[in-house]
């Protein structure tokens, strides 16, 4: 069994908890009440997403190199 790594984005929700996005896997989204729960659910969501791709004969995407840049905007 191969081990893959994917970058996830945790977005705090206004009412608490986090939404988790997996940029390399469009449509792979989950959430959790705490940061830890959100990360665990992300692992589960990624595994299910990849299993679905394999079952459909689709290629497994790798996480691409990212460059994170913060920009300042005057409002």
mmJSON file of the N, C-alpha and C atoms, coordinates in Angstrom:
{"data_MODEL":{"atom_site":{
"group_PDB":["ATOM","ATOM","ATOM","ATOM","ATOM","ATOM","ATOM","ATOM","ATOM","ATOM","ATOM","ATOM","ATOM","ATOM","ATOM","ATOM","ATOM","ATOM","ATOM","ATOM","ATOM","ATOM","ATOM","ATOM","ATOM","ATOM","ATOM","ATOM","ATOM","ATOM","ATOM","ATOM","ATOM","ATOM","ATOM","ATOM","ATOM","ATOM","ATOM","ATOM","ATOM","ATOM","ATOM","ATOM","ATOM","ATOM","ATOM","ATOM","ATOM","ATOM","ATOM","ATOM","ATOM","ATOM","ATOM","ATOM","ATOM","ATOM","ATOM","ATOM","ATOM","ATOM","ATOM","ATOM","ATOM","ATOM","ATOM","ATOM","ATOM","ATOM","ATOM","ATOM","ATOM","ATOM","ATOM","ATOM","ATOM","ATOM","ATOM","ATOM","ATOM","ATOM","ATOM","ATOM","ATOM","ATOM","ATOM","ATOM","ATOM","ATOM","ATOM","ATOM","ATOM","ATOM","ATOM","ATOM","ATOM","ATOM","ATOM","ATOM","ATOM","ATOM","ATOM","ATOM","ATOM","ATOM","ATOM","ATOM","ATOM","ATOM","ATOM","ATOM","ATOM","ATOM","ATOM","ATOM","ATOM","ATOM","ATOM","ATOM","ATOM","ATOM","ATOM","ATOM","ATOM","ATOM","ATOM","ATOM","ATOM","ATOM","ATOM","ATOM","ATOM","ATOM","ATOM","ATOM","ATOM","ATOM","ATOM","ATOM","ATOM","ATOM","ATOM","ATOM","ATOM","ATOM","ATOM","ATOM","ATOM","ATOM","ATOM","ATOM","ATOM","ATOM","ATOM","ATOM","ATOM","ATOM","ATOM","ATOM","ATOM","ATOM","ATOM","ATOM","ATOM","ATOM","ATOM","ATOM","ATOM","ATOM","ATOM","ATOM","ATOM","ATOM","ATOM","ATOM","ATOM","ATOM","ATOM","ATOM","ATOM","ATOM","ATOM","ATOM","ATOM","ATOM","ATOM","ATOM","ATOM","ATOM","ATOM","ATOM","ATOM","ATOM","ATOM","ATOM","ATOM","ATOM","ATOM","ATOM","ATOM","ATOM","ATOM","ATOM","ATOM","ATOM","ATOM","ATOM","ATOM","ATOM","ATOM","ATOM","ATOM","ATOM","ATOM","ATOM","ATOM","ATOM","ATOM","ATOM","ATOM","ATOM","ATOM","ATOM","ATOM"],
"id":[1,2,3,4,5,6,7,8,9,10,11,12,13,14,15,16,17,18,19,20,21,22,23,24,25,26,27,28,29,30,31,32,33,34,35,36,37,38,39,40,41,42,43,44,45,46,47,48,49,50,51,52,53,54,55,56,57,58,59,60,61,62,63,64,65,66,67,68,69,70,71,72,73,74,75,76,77,78,79,80,81,82,83,84,85,86,87,88,89,90,91,92,93,94,95,96,97,98,99,100,101,102,103,104,105,106,107,108,109,110,111,112,113,114,115,116,117,118,119,120,121,122,123,124,125,126,127,128,129,130,131,132,133,134,135,136,137,138,139,140,141,142,143,144,145,146,147,148,149,150,151,152,153,154,155,156,157,158,159,160,161,162,163,164,165,166,167,168,169,170,171,172,173,174,175,176,177,178,179,180,181,182,183,184,185,186,187,188,189,190,191,192,193,194,195,196,197,198,199,200,201,202,203,204,205,206,207,208,209,210,211,212,213,214,215,216,217,218,219,220,221,222,223,224,225],
"type_symbol":["N","C","C","N","C","C","N","C","C","N","C","C","N","C","C","N","C","C","N","C","C","N","C","C","N","C","C","N","C","C","N","C","C","N","C","C","N","C","C","N","C","C","N","C","C","N","C","C","N","C","C","N","C","C","N","C","C","N","C","C","N","C","C","N","C","C","N","C","C","N","C","C","N","C","C","N","C","C","N","C","C","N","C","C","N","C","C","N","C","C","N","C","C","N","C","C","N","C","C","N","C","C","N","C","C","N","C","C","N","C","C","N","C","C","N","C","C","N","C","C","N","C","C","N","C","C","N","C","C","N","C","C","N","C","C","N","C","C","N","C","C","N","C","C","N","C","C","N","C","C","N","C","C","N","C","C","N","C","C","N","C","C","N","C","C","N","C","C","N","C","C","N","C","C","N","C","C","N","C","C","N","C","C","N","C","C","N","C","C","N","C","C","N","C","C","N","C","C","N","C","C","N","C","C","N","C","C","N","C","C","N","C","C","N","C","C","N","C","C","N","C","C","N","C","C"],
"label_atom_id":["N","CA","C","N","CA","C","N","CA","C","N","CA","C","N","CA","C","N","CA","C","N","CA","C","N","CA","C","N","CA","C","N","CA","C","N","CA","C","N","CA","C","N","CA","C","N","CA","C","N","CA","C","N","CA","C","N","CA","C","N","CA","C","N","CA","C","N","CA","C","N","CA","C","N","CA","C","N","CA","C","N","CA","C","N","CA","C","N","CA","C","N","CA","C","N","CA","C","N","CA","C","N","CA","C","N","CA","C","N","CA","C","N","CA","C","N","CA","C","N","CA","C","N","CA","C","N","CA","C","N","CA","C","N","CA","C","N","CA","C","N","CA","C","N","CA","C","N","CA","C","N","CA","C","N","CA","C","N","CA","C","N","CA","C","N","CA","C","N","CA","C","N","CA","C","N","CA","C","N","CA","C","N","CA","C","N","CA","C","N","CA","C","N","CA","C","N","CA","C","N","CA","C","N","CA","C","N","CA","C","N","CA","C","N","CA","C","N","CA","C","N","CA","C","N","CA","C","N","CA","C","N","CA","C","N","CA","C","N","CA","C","N","CA","C","N","CA","C","N","CA","C","N","CA","C","N","CA","C","N","CA","C"],
"label_alt_id":[null,null,null,null,null,null,null,null,null,null,null,null,null,null,null,null,null,null,null,null,null,null,null,null,null,null,null,null,null,null,null,null,null,null,null,null,null,null,null,null,null,null,null,null,null,null,null,null,null,null,null,null,null,null,null,null,null,null,null,null,null,null,null,null,null,null,null,null,null,null,null,null,null,null,null,null,null,null,null,null,null,null,null,null,null,null,null,null,null,null,null,null,null,null,null,null,null,null,null,null,null,null,null,null,null,null,null,null,null,null,null,null,null,null,null,null,null,null,null,null,null,null,null,null,null,null,null,null,null,null,null,null,null,null,null,null,null,null,null,null,null,null,null,null,null,null,null,null,null,null,null,null,null,null,null,null,null,null,null,null,null,null,null,null,null,null,null,null,null,null,null,null,null,null,null,null,null,null,null,null,null,null,null,null,null,null,null,null,null,null,null,null,null,null,null,null,null,null,null,null,null,null,null,null,null,null,null,null,null,null,null,null,null,null,null,null,null,null,null,null,null,null,null,null,null],
"label_comp_id":["UNK","UNK","UNK","UNK","UNK","UNK","UNK","UNK","UNK","UNK","UNK","UNK","UNK","UNK","UNK","UNK","UNK","UNK","UNK","UNK","UNK","UNK","UNK","UNK","UNK","UNK","UNK","UNK","UNK","UNK","UNK","UNK","UNK","UNK","UNK","UNK","UNK","UNK","UNK","UNK","UNK","UNK","UNK","UNK","UNK","UNK","UNK","UNK","UNK","UNK","UNK","UNK","UNK","UNK","UNK","UNK","UNK","UNK","UNK","UNK","UNK","UNK","UNK","UNK","UNK","UNK","UNK","UNK","UNK","UNK","UNK","UNK","UNK","UNK","UNK","UNK","UNK","UNK","UNK","UNK","UNK","UNK","UNK","UNK","UNK","UNK","UNK","UNK","UNK","UNK","UNK","UNK","UNK","UNK","UNK","UNK","UNK","UNK","UNK","UNK","UNK","UNK","UNK","UNK","UNK","UNK","UNK","UNK","UNK","UNK","UNK","UNK","UNK","UNK","UNK","UNK","UNK","UNK","UNK","UNK","UNK","UNK","UNK","UNK","UNK","UNK","UNK","UNK","UNK","UNK","UNK","UNK","UNK","UNK","UNK","UNK","UNK","UNK","UNK","UNK","UNK","UNK","UNK","UNK","UNK","UNK","UNK","UNK","UNK","UNK","UNK","UNK","UNK","UNK","UNK","UNK","UNK","UNK","UNK","UNK","UNK","UNK","UNK","UNK","UNK","UNK","UNK","UNK","UNK","UNK","UNK","UNK","UNK","UNK","UNK","UNK","UNK","UNK","UNK","UNK","UNK","UNK","UNK","UNK","UNK","UNK","UNK","UNK","UNK","UNK","UNK","UNK","UNK","UNK","UNK","UNK","UNK","UNK","UNK","UNK","UNK","UNK","UNK","UNK","UNK","UNK","UNK","UNK","UNK","UNK","UNK","UNK","UNK","UNK","UNK","UNK","UNK","UNK","UNK","UNK","UNK","UNK","UNK","UNK","UNK"],
"label_asym_id":["A","A","A","A","A","A","A","A","A","A","A","A","A","A","A","A","A","A","A","A","A","A","A","A","A","A","A","A","A","A","A","A","A","A","A","A","A","A","A","A","A","A","A","A","A","A","A","A","A","A","A","A","A","A","A","A","A","A","A","A","A","A","A","A","A","A","A","A","A","A","A","A","A","A","A","A","A","A","A","A","A","A","A","A","A","A","A","A","A","A","A","A","A","A","A","A","A","A","A","A","A","A","A","A","A","A","A","A","A","A","A","A","A","A","A","A","A","A","A","A","A","A","A","A","A","A","A","A","A","A","A","A","A","A","A","A","A","A","A","A","A","A","A","A","A","A","A","A","A","A","A","A","A","A","A","A","A","A","A","A","A","A","A","A","A","A","A","A","A","A","A","A","A","A","A","A","A","A","A","A","A","A","A","A","A","A","A","A","A","A","A","A","A","A","A","A","A","A","A","A","A","A","A","A","A","A","A","A","A","A","A","A","A","A","A","A","A","A","A","A","A","A","A","A","A"],
"label_entity_id":["1","1","1","1","1","1","1","1","1","1","1","1","1","1","1","1","1","1","1","1","1","1","1","1","1","1","1","1","1","1","1","1","1","1","1","1","1","1","1","1","1","1","1","1","1","1","1","1","1","1","1","1","1","1","1","1","1","1","1","1","1","1","1","1","1","1","1","1","1","1","1","1","1","1","1","1","1","1","1","1","1","1","1","1","1","1","1","1","1","1","1","1","1","1","1","1","1","1","1","1","1","1","1","1","1","1","1","1","1","1","1","1","1","1","1","1","1","1","1","1","1","1","1","1","1","1","1","1","1","1","1","1","1","1","1","1","1","1","1","1","1","1","1","1","1","1","1","1","1","1","1","1","1","1","1","1","1","1","1","1","1","1","1","1","1","1","1","1","1","1","1","1","1","1","1","1","1","1","1","1","1","1","1","1","1","1","1","1","1","1","1","1","1","1","1","1","1","1","1","1","1","1","1","1","1","1","1","1","1","1","1","1","1","1","1","1","1","1","1","1","1","1","1","1","1"],
"label_seq_id":[1,1,1,2,2,2,3,3,3,4,4,4,5,5,5,6,6,6,7,7,7,8,8,8,9,9,9,10,10,10,11,11,11,12,12,12,13,13,13,14,14,14,15,15,15,16,16,16,17,17,17,18,18,18,19,19,19,20,20,20,21,21,21,22,22,22,23,23,23,24,24,24,25,25,25,26,26,26,27,27,27,28,28,28,29,29,29,30,30,30,31,31,31,32,32,32,33,33,33,34,34,34,35,35,35,36,36,36,37,37,37,38,38,38,39,39,39,40,40,40,41,41,41,42,42,42,43,43,43,44,44,44,45,45,45,46,46,46,47,47,47,48,48,48,49,49,49,50,50,50,51,51,51,52,52,52,53,53,53,54,54,54,55,55,55,56,56,56,57,57,57,58,58,58,59,59,59,60,60,60,61,61,61,62,62,62,63,63,63,64,64,64,65,65,65,66,66,66,67,67,67,68,68,68,69,69,69,70,70,70,71,71,71,72,72,72,73,73,73,74,74,74,75,75,75],
"pdbx_PDB_ins_code":[null,null,null,null,null,null,null,null,null,null,null,null,null,null,null,null,null,null,null,null,null,null,null,null,null,null,null,null,null,null,null,null,null,null,null,null,null,null,null,null,null,null,null,null,null,null,null,null,null,null,null,null,null,null,null,null,null,null,null,null,null,null,null,null,null,null,null,null,null,null,null,null,null,null,null,null,null,null,null,null,null,null,null,null,null,null,null,null,null,null,null,null,null,null,null,null,null,null,null,null,null,null,null,null,null,null,null,null,null,null,null,null,null,null,null,null,null,null,null,null,null,null,null,null,null,null,null,null,null,null,null,null,null,null,null,null,null,null,null,null,null,null,null,null,null,null,null,null,null,null,null,null,null,null,null,null,null,null,null,null,null,null,null,null,null,null,null,null,null,null,null,null,null,null,null,null,null,null,null,null,null,null,null,null,null,null,null,null,null,null,null,null,null,null,null,null,null,null,null,null,null,null,null,null,null,null,null,null,null,null,null,null,null,null,null,null,null,null,null,null,null,null,null,null,null],
"Cartn_x":[0.852,0.0,0.89,0.603,1.36,0.794,1.668,1.241,1.404,0.342,0.36,0.122,0.599,0.367,-0.372,-1.338,-2.099,-2.173,-2.064,-2.205,-3.695,-4.09,-5.487,-5.549,-6.696,-6.924,-8.049,-7.77,-8.779,-9.352,-10.641,-11.316,-12.208,-11.926,-12.801,-14.212,-15.212,-16.604,-17.051,-17.942,-18.439,-19.093,-19.776,-20.491,-19.684,-18.404,-17.527,-17.201,-16.123,-15.703,-14.93,-14.612,-13.792,-14.342,-14.236,-14.447,-13.07,-12.918,-11.626,-11.739,-10.83,-10.748,-9.443,-9.466,-8.262,-8.037,-7.178,-7.019,-6.651,-5.871,-5.462,-6.599,-7.67,-8.799,-10.085,-10.344,-11.542,-12.804,-13.585,-14.81,-14.636,-13.408,-13.145,-13.179,-14.309,-14.557,-15.165,-14.785,-15.38,-15.373,-15.749,-15.743,-15.586,-15.28,-15.153,-15.391,-15.787,-16.065,-14.789,-13.72,-12.433,-11.396,-10.241,-9.16,-8.77,-8.63,-8.237,-9.27,-10.539,-11.6,-11.627,-11.432,-11.426,-10.301,-9.14,-8.004,-8.273,-8.824,-9.148,-10.192,-11.183,-12.216,-11.637,-10.648,-9.986,-9.292,-8.615,-7.95,-8.966,-10.101,-11.15,-11.721,-11.989,-12.567,-11.604,-10.322,-9.329,-9.277,-9.262,-9.211,-10.412,-11.602,-12.818,-12.777,-12.335,-12.234,-11.303,-10.127,-9.148,-9.66,-10.352,-10.944,-11.95,-12.722,-13.71,-13.026,-11.947,-11.208,-10.671,-10.099,-9.553,-10.644,-11.787,-12.896,-13.381,-13.282,-13.715,-12.595,-11.429,-10.306,-9.652,-9.875,-9.298,-7.917,-7.046,-5.715,-5.801,-4.852,-4.767,-3.905,-4.488,-3.708,-2.69,-1.561,-0.595,-0.8,-0.332,-0.418,0.674,0.294,1.256,1.965,3.113,3.847,3.047,2.985,2.24,3.183,2.791,3.475,2.4,2.552,1.581,2.115,1.299,1.681,0.562,0.92,-0.059,0.091,-1.016,-0.979,-1.731,-1.3,-1.97,-2.866,-4.065,-5.016,-5.584,-5.493,-6.059,-7.549,-8.345,-9.787,-10.282],
"Cartn_y":[-1.19,0.0,1.244,2.132,3.375,4.436,5.261,6.365,7.665,8.423,9.706,10.831,11.998,13.184,14.234,14.861,15.928,17.13,18.289,19.546,19.801,20.208,20.552,21.994,22.614,23.988,23.948,24.447,24.526,25.937,26.035,27.332,27.391,28.304,28.424,28.848,28.238,28.598,29.66,30.51,31.584,31.053,29.935,29.373,28.32,28.227,27.247,26.093,25.429,24.31,24.767,23.795,24.062,23.327,23.965,23.308,22.979,21.79,21.358,21.143,21.757,21.609,20.907,20.11,19.444,19.954,20.965,21.604,20.655,19.624,18.693,17.757,17.703,16.821,17.64,18.347,19.203,18.42,18.983,18.345,17.533,17.357,16.63,17.644,17.672,18.662,17.949,18.36,17.808,18.884,18.529,19.499,18.792,19.561,19.024,20.108,19.704,20.668,21.26,20.467,20.946,20.785,21.399,21.275,19.803,19.102,17.699,16.837,17.067,16.307,16.614,17.86,18.248,17.538,17.442,16.771,15.276,14.656,13.226,12.964,13.821,13.664,13.899,14.783,15.015,13.74,13.052,11.788,10.779,10.68,9.752,10.148,11.438,11.915,11.681,11.914,11.694,10.217,9.346,7.905,7.457,7.903,7.534,8.106,9.344,9.994,9.204,8.821,8.082,6.682,6.032,4.721,4.823,5.892,6.11,6.305,7.081,7.272,5.937,5.147,3.843,2.933,2.907,2.057,2.453,3.738,4.233,4.187,3.674,3.594,4.929,5.901,7.239,7.302,8.175,8.316,8.998,8.689,9.301,10.556,11.734,12.971,13.078,13.657,13.946,15.392,15.708,17.078,17.872,18.928,19.731,20.718,21.158,22.162,23.459,24.047,25.291,26.378,27.567,28.727,29.563,29.749,30.558,31.974,32.914,34.314,35.1,35.951,36.826,38.216,38.818,40.152,41.121,42.365,43.418,44.192,44.498,45.246,46.354,47.577,48.707,48.802,48.93,49.085,50.335],
"Cartn_z":[0.0,0.0,0.0,-0.904,-1.036,-0.093,0.448,1.297,0.521,0.413,-0.289,0.705,0.365,1.201,0.381,1.003,0.36,1.286,0.704,1.43,1.624,2.822,3.09,3.584,3.364,3.809,4.837,6.027,7.082,7.099,6.9,6.937,8.17,9.107,10.28,9.855,10.452,10.182,11.174,10.745,11.611,12.879,12.784,13.926,14.669,14.351,14.995,14.074,14.371,13.558,12.337,11.487,10.314,9.099,7.952,6.674,6.143,5.548,5.031,3.528,2.788,1.336,0.992,-0.07,-0.557,-1.973,-2.14,-3.451,-4.59,-4.327,-5.38,-5.798,-4.987,-5.252,-5.27,-6.357,-6.415,-6.066,-5.166,-4.721,-3.45,-3.012,-1.767,-0.623,0.068,1.116,2.318,3.509,4.715,5.785,6.999,8.096,9.422,10.445,11.785,12.812,14.012,15.077,15.662,15.662,16.157,15.05,15.236,14.256,14.1,15.208,15.187,14.465,14.768,14.111,12.615,12.252,10.843,10.098,10.696,10.057,9.921,10.944,10.866,9.785,9.718,8.682,7.296,7.201,5.912,5.452,6.355,6.007,5.477,6.17,5.749,4.389,4.197,2.942,1.775,2.003,0.952,0.586,1.575,1.317,0.487,0.848,0.116,-1.298,-1.431,-2.739,-3.651,-3.121,-3.92,-4.276,-3.344,-3.623,-4.762,-4.765,-5.819,-7.173,-7.184,-8.435,-8.947,-8.049,-8.443,-8.991,-8.339,-8.774,-10.165,-10.482,-11.792,-12.83,-12.43,-13.359,-13.66,-12.81,-12.993,-12.357,-12.868,-12.256,-10.895,-10.042,-8.713,-8.834,-8.594,-8.687,-7.549,-7.857,-6.799,-6.368,-5.197,-4.713,-5.424,-6.069,-6.816,-5.898,-6.335,-5.558,-5.539,-4.381,-4.201,-3.757,-4.07,-3.51,-2.84,-1.561,-0.829,-0.753,-1.194,-1.192,-0.523,0.385,1.015,0.409,0.101,-0.502,0.401,0.392,1.144,0.203,0.666,-0.137,0.747,0.298,1.055,0.739,1.804,1.6,2.285],
"occupancy":[1.0,1.0,1.0,1.0,1.0,1.0,1.0,1.0,1.0,1.0,1.0,1.0,1.0,1.0,1.0,1.0,1.0,1.0,1.0,1.0,1.0,1.0,1.0,1.0,1.0,1.0,1.0,1.0,1.0,1.0,1.0,1.0,1.0,1.0,1.0,1.0,1.0,1.0,1.0,1.0,1.0,1.0,1.0,1.0,1.0,1.0,1.0,1.0,1.0,1.0,1.0,1.0,1.0,1.0,1.0,1.0,1.0,1.0,1.0,1.0,1.0,1.0,1.0,1.0,1.0,1.0,1.0,1.0,1.0,1.0,1.0,1.0,1.0,1.0,1.0,1.0,1.0,1.0,1.0,1.0,1.0,1.0,1.0,1.0,1.0,1.0,1.0,1.0,1.0,1.0,1.0,1.0,1.0,1.0,1.0,1.0,1.0,1.0,1.0,1.0,1.0,1.0,1.0,1.0,1.0,1.0,1.0,1.0,1.0,1.0,1.0,1.0,1.0,1.0,1.0,1.0,1.0,1.0,1.0,1.0,1.0,1.0,1.0,1.0,1.0,1.0,1.0,1.0,1.0,1.0,1.0,1.0,1.0,1.0,1.0,1.0,1.0,1.0,1.0,1.0,1.0,1.0,1.0,1.0,1.0,1.0,1.0,1.0,1.0,1.0,1.0,1.0,1.0,1.0,1.0,1.0,1.0,1.0,1.0,1.0,1.0,1.0,1.0,1.0,1.0,1.0,1.0,1.0,1.0,1.0,1.0,1.0,1.0,1.0,1.0,1.0,1.0,1.0,1.0,1.0,1.0,1.0,1.0,1.0,1.0,1.0,1.0,1.0,1.0,1.0,1.0,1.0,1.0,1.0,1.0,1.0,1.0,1.0,1.0,1.0,1.0,1.0,1.0,1.0,1.0,1.0,1.0,1.0,1.0,1.0,1.0,1.0,1.0,1.0,1.0,1.0,1.0,1.0,1.0,1.0,1.0,1.0,1.0,1.0,1.0],
"B_iso_or_equiv":[0.0,0.0,0.0,0.0,0.0,0.0,0.0,0.0,0.0,0.0,0.0,0.0,0.0,0.0,0.0,0.0,0.0,0.0,0.0,0.0,0.0,0.0,0.0,0.0,0.0,0.0,0.0,0.0,0.0,0.0,0.0,0.0,0.0,0.0,0.0,0.0,0.0,0.0,0.0,0.0,0.0,0.0,0.0,0.0,0.0,0.0,0.0,0.0,0.0,0.0,0.0,0.0,0.0,0.0,0.0,0.0,0.0,0.0,0.0,0.0,0.0,0.0,0.0,0.0,0.0,0.0,0.0,0.0,0.0,0.0,0.0,0.0,0.0,0.0,0.0,0.0,0.0,0.0,0.0,0.0,0.0,0.0,0.0,0.0,0.0,0.0,0.0,0.0,0.0,0.0,0.0,0.0,0.0,0.0,0.0,0.0,0.0,0.0,0.0,0.0,0.0,0.0,0.0,0.0,0.0,0.0,0.0,0.0,0.0,0.0,0.0,0.0,0.0,0.0,0.0,0.0,0.0,0.0,0.0,0.0,0.0,0.0,0.0,0.0,0.0,0.0,0.0,0.0,0.0,0.0,0.0,0.0,0.0,0.0,0.0,0.0,0.0,0.0,0.0,0.0,0.0,0.0,0.0,0.0,0.0,0.0,0.0,0.0,0.0,0.0,0.0,0.0,0.0,0.0,0.0,0.0,0.0,0.0,0.0,0.0,0.0,0.0,0.0,0.0,0.0,0.0,0.0,0.0,0.0,0.0,0.0,0.0,0.0,0.0,0.0,0.0,0.0,0.0,0.0,0.0,0.0,0.0,0.0,0.0,0.0,0.0,0.0,0.0,0.0,0.0,0.0,0.0,0.0,0.0,0.0,0.0,0.0,0.0,0.0,0.0,0.0,0.0,0.0,0.0,0.0,0.0,0.0,0.0,0.0,0.0,0.0,0.0,0.0,0.0,0.0,0.0,0.0,0.0,0.0,0.0,0.0,0.0,0.0,0.0,0.0],
"pdbx_formal_charge":[null,null,null,null,null,null,null,null,null,null,null,null,null,null,null,null,null,null,null,null,null,null,null,null,null,null,null,null,null,null,null,null,null,null,null,null,null,null,null,null,null,null,null,null,null,null,null,null,null,null,null,null,null,null,null,null,null,null,null,null,null,null,null,null,null,null,null,null,null,null,null,null,null,null,null,null,null,null,null,null,null,null,null,null,null,null,null,null,null,null,null,null,null,null,null,null,null,null,null,null,null,null,null,null,null,null,null,null,null,null,null,null,null,null,null,null,null,null,null,null,null,null,null,null,null,null,null,null,null,null,null,null,null,null,null,null,null,null,null,null,null,null,null,null,null,null,null,null,null,null,null,null,null,null,null,null,null,null,null,null,null,null,null,null,null,null,null,null,null,null,null,null,null,null,null,null,null,null,null,null,null,null,null,null,null,null,null,null,null,null,null,null,null,null,null,null,null,null,null,null,null,null,null,null,null,null,null,null,null,null,null,null,null,null,null,null,null,null,null,null,null,null,null,null,null],
"auth_seq_id":[1,1,1,2,2,2,3,3,3,4,4,4,5,5,5,6,6,6,7,7,7,8,8,8,9,9,9,10,10,10,11,11,11,12,12,12,13,13,13,14,14,14,15,15,15,16,16,16,17,17,17,18,18,18,19,19,19,20,20,20,21,21,21,22,22,22,23,23,23,24,24,24,25,25,25,26,26,26,27,27,27,28,28,28,29,29,29,30,30,30,31,31,31,32,32,32,33,33,33,34,34,34,35,35,35,36,36,36,37,37,37,38,38,38,39,39,39,40,40,40,41,41,41,42,42,42,43,43,43,44,44,44,45,45,45,46,46,46,47,47,47,48,48,48,49,49,49,50,50,50,51,51,51,52,52,52,53,53,53,54,54,54,55,55,55,56,56,56,57,57,57,58,58,58,59,59,59,60,60,60,61,61,61,62,62,62,63,63,63,64,64,64,65,65,65,66,66,66,67,67,67,68,68,68,69,69,69,70,70,70,71,71,71,72,72,72,73,73,73,74,74,74,75,75,75],
"auth_comp_id":["UNK","UNK","UNK","UNK","UNK","UNK","UNK","UNK","UNK","UNK","UNK","UNK","UNK","UNK","UNK","UNK","UNK","UNK","UNK","UNK","UNK","UNK","UNK","UNK","UNK","UNK","UNK","UNK","UNK","UNK","UNK","UNK","UNK","UNK","UNK","UNK","UNK","UNK","UNK","UNK","UNK","UNK","UNK","UNK","UNK","UNK","UNK","UNK","UNK","UNK","UNK","UNK","UNK","UNK","UNK","UNK","UNK","UNK","UNK","UNK","UNK","UNK","UNK","UNK","UNK","UNK","UNK","UNK","UNK","UNK","UNK","UNK","UNK","UNK","UNK","UNK","UNK","UNK","UNK","UNK","UNK","UNK","UNK","UNK","UNK","UNK","UNK","UNK","UNK","UNK","UNK","UNK","UNK","UNK","UNK","UNK","UNK","UNK","UNK","UNK","UNK","UNK","UNK","UNK","UNK","UNK","UNK","UNK","UNK","UNK","UNK","UNK","UNK","UNK","UNK","UNK","UNK","UNK","UNK","UNK","UNK","UNK","UNK","UNK","UNK","UNK","UNK","UNK","UNK","UNK","UNK","UNK","UNK","UNK","UNK","UNK","UNK","UNK","UNK","UNK","UNK","UNK","UNK","UNK","UNK","UNK","UNK","UNK","UNK","UNK","UNK","UNK","UNK","UNK","UNK","UNK","UNK","UNK","UNK","UNK","UNK","UNK","UNK","UNK","UNK","UNK","UNK","UNK","UNK","UNK","UNK","UNK","UNK","UNK","UNK","UNK","UNK","UNK","UNK","UNK","UNK","UNK","UNK","UNK","UNK","UNK","UNK","UNK","UNK","UNK","UNK","UNK","UNK","UNK","UNK","UNK","UNK","UNK","UNK","UNK","UNK","UNK","UNK","UNK","UNK","UNK","UNK","UNK","UNK","UNK","UNK","UNK","UNK","UNK","UNK","UNK","UNK","UNK","UNK","UNK","UNK","UNK","UNK","UNK","UNK"],
"auth_asym_id":["A","A","A","A","A","A","A","A","A","A","A","A","A","A","A","A","A","A","A","A","A","A","A","A","A","A","A","A","A","A","A","A","A","A","A","A","A","A","A","A","A","A","A","A","A","A","A","A","A","A","A","A","A","A","A","A","A","A","A","A","A","A","A","A","A","A","A","A","A","A","A","A","A","A","A","A","A","A","A","A","A","A","A","A","A","A","A","A","A","A","A","A","A","A","A","A","A","A","A","A","A","A","A","A","A","A","A","A","A","A","A","A","A","A","A","A","A","A","A","A","A","A","A","A","A","A","A","A","A","A","A","A","A","A","A","A","A","A","A","A","A","A","A","A","A","A","A","A","A","A","A","A","A","A","A","A","A","A","A","A","A","A","A","A","A","A","A","A","A","A","A","A","A","A","A","A","A","A","A","A","A","A","A","A","A","A","A","A","A","A","A","A","A","A","A","A","A","A","A","A","A","A","A","A","A","A","A","A","A","A","A","A","A","A","A","A","A","A","A","A","A","A","A","A","A"],
"auth_atom_id":["N","CA","C","N","CA","C","N","CA","C","N","CA","C","N","CA","C","N","CA","C","N","CA","C","N","CA","C","N","CA","C","N","CA","C","N","CA","C","N","CA","C","N","CA","C","N","CA","C","N","CA","C","N","CA","C","N","CA","C","N","CA","C","N","CA","C","N","CA","C","N","CA","C","N","CA","C","N","CA","C","N","CA","C","N","CA","C","N","CA","C","N","CA","C","N","CA","C","N","CA","C","N","CA","C","N","CA","C","N","CA","C","N","CA","C","N","CA","C","N","CA","C","N","CA","C","N","CA","C","N","CA","C","N","CA","C","N","CA","C","N","CA","C","N","CA","C","N","CA","C","N","CA","C","N","CA","C","N","CA","C","N","CA","C","N","CA","C","N","CA","C","N","CA","C","N","CA","C","N","CA","C","N","CA","C","N","CA","C","N","CA","C","N","CA","C","N","CA","C","N","CA","C","N","CA","C","N","CA","C","N","CA","C","N","CA","C","N","CA","C","N","CA","C","N","CA","C","N","CA","C","N","CA","C","N","CA","C","N","CA","C","N","CA","C","N","CA","C","N","CA","C","N","CA","C","N","CA","C","N","CA","C"],
"pdbx_PDB_model_num":[1,1,1,1,1,1,1,1,1,1,1,1,1,1,1,1,1,1,1,1,1,1,1,1,1,1,1,1,1,1,1,1,1,1,1,1,1,1,1,1,1,1,1,1,1,1,1,1,1,1,1,1,1,1,1,1,1,1,1,1,1,1,1,1,1,1,1,1,1,1,1,1,1,1,1,1,1,1,1,1,1,1,1,1,1,1,1,1,1,1,1,1,1,1,1,1,1,1,1,1,1,1,1,1,1,1,1,1,1,1,1,1,1,1,1,1,1,1,1,1,1,1,1,1,1,1,1,1,1,1,1,1,1,1,1,1,1,1,1,1,1,1,1,1,1,1,1,1,1,1,1,1,1,1,1,1,1,1,1,1,1,1,1,1,1,1,1,1,1,1,1,1,1,1,1,1,1,1,1,1,1,1,1,1,1,1,1,1,1,1,1,1,1,1,1,1,1,1,1,1,1,1,1,1,1,1,1,1,1,1,1,1,1,1,1,1,1,1,1,1,1,1,1,1,1]
}}}
